[in-house]
Amino acid sequence: MSVTDALTSSNQLVRTVLAESKSFQDQLPHFQDNPVLFKQRLLTDTMQRVLANAQDKFFVPSRSDGKPRELRLQLSREPEKSNEGAQP
């Protein structure tokens, strides 16, 4: 890595940290006003971003007796076969 590349990388890191700091400072008053609401809103925003690109989505309702549910997912499943080249 050259000196120029290192300086460019350093400058980019500084800009990123400053932007994150400003974002934190902008959101801090909202958190201080109502921490529970702020956390719920942050969770909702995050879930929207995560689930927007999810191929499969599962809704697991709460149990009526209040006990936790166990959810098991097979993560190494076969990829779906495309329909390209298939005859109608």
C-alpha positions, -999 to 999 in steps of 0.1 A, spaced: 0 0 0 14 34 -10 14 65 12 -13 80 -10 -35 49 -5 -29 51 32 -39 88 34 -70 82 13 -80 53 36 -73 74 67 -94 103 54 -122 80 45 -121 65 80 -122 99 96 -152 110 75 -170 78 84 -164 82 121 -175 119 120 -207 109 102 -215 82 127 -207 106 156 -231 132 141 -258 106 137 -254 95 173 -256 131 185 -287 137 164 -304 107 178 -294 111 215 -322 136 224 -348 112 211 -334 83 231 -332 105 262 -369 116 258 -382 80 255 -357 51 256 -383 24 252 -399 39 221 -365 47 206 -353 11 210 -385 -2 195 -383 22 165 -346 12 160 -355 -25 161 -384 -19 136 -362 0 112 -335 -27 114 -360 -55 108 -374 -37 78 -340 -35 62 -331 -70 71 -363 -86 59 -366 -65 27 -341 -87 10 -348 -120 27 -359 -148 4 -379 -166 30 -397 -151 60 -413 -170 89 -438 -157 114 -437 -175 147 -465 -164 170 -461 -165 208 -474 -195 227 -506 -189 246 -490 -204 278 -462 -179 276 -434 -205 272 -408 -198 245 -411 -215 212 -383 -235 197 -376 -228 160 -353 -251 141 -342 -240 106 -322 -261 81 -296 -237 69 -278 -260 45 -308 -267 22 -304 -272 -16 -306 -240 -37 -338 -236 -57 -335 -247 -93 -342 -219 -118 -368 -223 -145 -345 -210 -172 -345 -234 -201 -375 -253 -189 -400 -264 -215 -437 -253 -209 
